[in-house]
Amino acid sequence: MLSHAITAIRVNEQLICRLLQWAAAHSQDPHAFIESALEAARSDIRRSTDDGSTNSAIATGEALEYLDDLANEMKPRLSKSNSQ
């Protein structure tokens, strides 16, 4: 059961990355589009979990770290799609 959940999360992650890259490729400034989308997500994460609890703080930190990892993973892909 856990493996199915992890697989679904990974599929969603890949789809979101591809959709963001597609949308960025159709914008006037792809890098700015991605940065704006990621910053909006960071802001939403910070706002949605601001209840002062330790568990929320830990979850928020982990979510922001995960988002940063995704951003770093997307940068090379975005550069490759712009050079083609």
Secondary structure as the mmCIF struct_conf table of DSSP 4:
data_model
#
loop_
_struct_conf.conf_type_id
_struct_conf.id
_struct_conf.beg_label_comp_id
_struct_conf.beg_label_asym_id
_struct_conf.beg_label_seq_id
_struct_conf.end_label_comp_id
_struct_conf.end_label_asym_id
_struct_conf.end_label_seq_id
HELX_RH_AL_P HELX_RH_AL_P1 LEU A 2 ALA A 25
TURN_TY1_P TURN_TY1_P1 HIS A 26 HIS A 26
BEND BEND1 SER A 27 GLN A 28
HELX_RH_AL_P HELX_RH_AL_P2 PRO A 30 SER A 48
TURN_TY1_P TURN_TY1_P2 THR A 49 THR A 49
BEND BEND2 ASP A 51 ASP A 51
HELX_RH_AL_P HELX_RH_AL_P3 THR A 54 SER A 83
#
